[in-house]
């Protein structure tokens, strides 16, 4: 009986070990994506664009997300941009400009309101669908053990050819990303942080550094997060934007 | 009309005090401008416009008020006012303007039905400068698409579902047409834009020629965008001037726009539009028009040509503060052009300054060569709230 018990324990440990050992890069990215994208949510965003240590611009927005493919960002501040909105539906993006009362298709690579984020960074959050991930090592990021992964684009529709991605080994929280162009040049670095008082794994501060302009950075902070909100489908339509202002 | 809108506004404002707070936003602008009169322009009969080197000053206030009228936020009222006063470069030194650009009530009956009643500005199409399908509130000045316009009184019903949206508008006393102040019907059909890239438009009614149109826009990889519009107007509404004995030739009018844009290095953009406009005049018609102008006052100032090119080069967020743009509109038929360099500066979250210089040039019988002003230099300071 004792031998059987030892054998069962050995088997459990072996299976458990084996299942972790078989965790692929894609699995890890999937788990990290799931932390960032958990169902439908509404949140407030504050985006500060820095030049050196000085804030040059501040934007305040409301973000509505439904699943992985629908997202709406409504601008509330500064007053000049009030009523402006960005919409993503499936793989298309639009901007609504209240001053000309028109919705226009926008490219992913265009800067998001002059910040170091582009439209793709803000409106596209589904990495696992567009990239193939491979574990290339393990490193410490701010004292946290992390998987280091190399993500290679599966399709031509994404704007970064390669992403180096650090994901926490402990809870699969995303920690850092470096974005590379087709020529292999590093374009940007994103640091994902969370406030210590949050019990959640989800990062609430996104700091984007632009490698082209080293004295620039943009910090986007998430607050007032409300999850599992049931949205009206109509808010993710151009008609809704055009009705508002 | 203005009085009745004003009365509705005051009544709703009075009742709304008892309800929840309403939303205000808008801007206060001060514009100083110097206009360089075109001495040889035919578009200045009686020298109504004066040649003054003085700086003119115009103040503008835009105030937008909206309010949800019920707890479920399905019912709302919305007002957009525009007022302007100052010194203009005309003999009569135009008095101030106050108008309601928009004043309407709307109701979201459910997820798929929406109704609107009142005065609303609707701009159809995807082009930024030229808009052949903008049937309801066509831009009064294609050279300045951001210029705020007065809306149109209408009743709008909108159906929205996963496959398409359909807007049906009944417009009483529509006076944006040559013919009369009769009722007009306008319809827009938009197929699910996540799947399709087309919108379709119709406008018509008693005493109005039917107008049909569609628009298209797409973004390709590498941030290359393409867009287009086409409009077919069933009757030719062109004014024919008979000095050269020009007969009405075409039964219908066709207009088409094709545009391309390319965004590179995040904030730089090149946009090119080609506009074909058969409601413009051909060479003979244009000559007849300019001959007629010597004896007439009902001149048109825009879209006189049949072919236009527009090129815009912009660089945004220079030092996080400045937006630069160089825009050129070239009238292909008469070889005249308008060149507009501008710089927009954000002083802080509330104040902006814009500097803009427009230069128009061309021969004596060309559109831009005949513009009342050969150049306009202006600076606008705006406080946004």
Interface residues (C-beta under 8 A of the other chain):
Chain A: X49 X51 X56 X57 X58 X77 X78 X79 X80 X82 X83 X89 X90 X92 X93 X94 X99 X100 X101 X102 X104 X105 X106 X107 X108 X109 X110 X111 X114 X118 X156 X157 X216 X232 X233 X234 X237 X238 X239 X243 X245
Chain B: X25 X27 X64 X106 X111 X112 X114 X116 X121 X122 X123 X125 X126 X128 X145 X146 X148 X158 X160 X162 X165 X167 X190 X193 X194 X195 X217 X218 X219 X221 X222 X223 X224 X225 X227 X263 X264 X266 X267 X269 X316 X317 X319 X320 X321 X346 X349 X350 X352 X382 X384 X385
